[in-house]
Amino acid sequence: MLITLPLELLVGARVYRRPAALGRALLPVVVVFTVWDIAGILAGHWSYNAAFVSGVRLMLGMPLEELVFFVVVPICGLLTYEAVGIILRRLRPSAGPPSASGAGPDAVSGAGSGGVGDA
C-alpha cells in the first residue's frame, strides 16, 4: 500500500481522507469474499500451504493474509480509480457550456467525480 501512497498525497485521490466512504466501499467486498473463502475452506475446495502464510488463523481457519488481501486490493483499486479520474480531468480541456440536449461531457458518467464519496 506504500506504493499507492503518492496517489493519495501527490495526485489527491482522497481515498484515505474519506474513511466513512472507504468503509462503505470495503465492507461489502470484505464480507462477501470472507464468507466465500470460509465456505471454500470448510468444503475442502482449497487450503493454504503453511509455508506461505504466517500461521495466524482467523475465524474458521481463514489465514490473516487472506483478510488483508480482501482489504488491500480494493483500496489499491479505489486509489487507482480516483487518481486516473483526477488526472484525466486535469488533462481534459475545459468543456464549455452544455449542449442543447443537456448532455454535456459528463452525461454518460454522471455529474461529479464518480468517486467513492459521490452519492
N, C-alpha and C positions, 0 to 999 in steps of 0.2 A: 504494500500500500504506500510505502515511501516513494515509490516511483511515480505514483499518481498525485502526490502532494503538490507539485508545481501546477497541475491543472486547477487546484483549489486556490493556491496562493498567487500565482502569476497570471493565469487566464481569468480567474474569478468565477469558477464553476459554481460556487456557493452550495455545495452539497453538504459539507460538514457544518456549515454555518446555519443550516436549517434542520436541526435534529428531529423535530416533530415530523417534518415531511420525509426525512430519511427513514425514520422508524416506520411510518405508514407504507413506504415503498418496500422496506425489507421484511416486515412482519409476514405478509402472505407467502413470500418466497421461502423464508426460513421454516415456517410451519409446514407448508406443503412438502417441501423436499425432506424435512426431518421425518415426517410421517412416512413418506415413500421409502426413505433409506431404512428406517427401523423395520418396516414391513418386509423389505428385501432381506434384511439380516435375519429376522425371525423365521422367514420362509426358507432360509437356506439358499437363496438365489445368489448371494455374494457374501464375501467376508473380507477381512483386511489382514494382510500379512504383517505379523508383529514386528518384522524387521524394518518396516517402513512407516510405523506410527509410534507415537510417544508412549503408548500404553495406558494413557488416561482415557477411561471409558465413561461415557455419559449414559443417559437413560437407555435401558435395554440393549446395551452393548455397542452403541454408536461411538466411534472414536471422536475425540475432541477435534481432531484435524478436519473431520467431515463438517462439523458445525461451523468452524472457522471458514472453511471453503464456501459454505452457503451464505456467509456474511460478506466476505472479502470480494468475491467475484461480482455480485450485484453492485456493491459500492464502486468498484472499478468501472463497471459498465455505466453507472449513473454519472460518474465523473467524466468519463469519455464523452458520453452523450451530451452533457451540458457544455463541456468545453468545445466540442465541434460546433454546436449551435451558436455559441458566443463568437467563435472565430468566423463562421460563415456570415453572421450578421455584421461583423466588422468589415468583412471583405465585400459584402453586397453594397452596391451603390444605393444612395437614398432613393426610395421608391416613388416619391411624389404623391399626388392625390389619387384616391381610389378611382377605378373606372366607373362608368355609369351603371354597370350591373352590380356594383358594390363588391365585386370580387377583386380585392387587392392582392398583393403578393402573399398575404397570409391566409388566403381563402381556403387552401387545402389543409394547412397545418393548424389553422385557428389562430386567434389572437394570442399575444403573449409569447413567452419563450417556449411554451410547450414542455417546460421542465417539471421537476419533481414537485415544486410547491404551487404550480399553477392549478387553479380549480375554478 
